[in-house]
Amino acid sequence: MSLQLNATFLEEPCAFFVSDRKTVPVIFDTGASLAITQNIEVFVKPHQELDRLLFLGGMADGLEVSGIGKIAWTFEACDKSEIQIITDCYYVLNGKARLLSPQRVLNEQQGLRGFYKGDGKFFSLCLEGLPSIDIPYHCSNGLPIAMAITRECSPSVHLSLLTDENQNLTGGQNVLPEWHCSFGHLGMRQVQYILRQFPFVQLKFLAAAKCDLPVCEICEFAKARQIQNNL
């Protein structure tokens, strides 16, 4: 089974989705020792406070680092698929720009091999086995600035089993139906297989890949209609 990095939304299930996609500009900076963000919500788990004062140099000269943790940013690749990058990041409360250190994204020990390069038109981050992320240079400052996706499309609130207030489902059982819908109501076990693959590396995806299978109201309704039509 081949894995597409972007969820392909079938025409009919799109009626059940609302757009909640948010993008933010991120500068790809080879001079940065670590990624930098002022947005606490992009951390995949609570950031850790530093045990000593740390101030940044370079483009963020003089700003104090409030903590460090792992963030998740998703970028559109050259073939229109989406690639999620999880990397160490400084939390800078008073930061004015988001930076990504491309050299820190690469990690051979974790199997993340690749390279980055720049030419007259684009700065490109190329991860082994994945399409390249090509970032144009900004017309006014000449910096490679990409738009990072920080939120995905999510099912509409009228699908009550997906709300955070639902106490009948575990954390994994809340995540799994969302991706079941995103993949056009693909079988739950097939979705669990996908969630065990890269780039689904967050703990919430691990829980969703191992949880007991919840029931999809829409699929059950479709099965009932099919049985009725066959009578």
ABEGO torsion letter per residue (X at the ends): XBBBABBBBBAAAAAABBBABBBBBBBBBAABABBBBABAAABABBBBBBABBBBBBEAABGBBBAEBBBBBBBBBBAAGBBBBBBBBBBBBAABABBBBBAAAABBAAAGBBEBBBBBAABBBBBBBGBBBBBBBBBAAAGBBBBBBBABBBBBBAABAAABAABAABBAAAAAAAAAAAAAGGBBAAAAAAAAABOABABAAAAAAAABBBBBBAAAAAAAAAAAAAAX
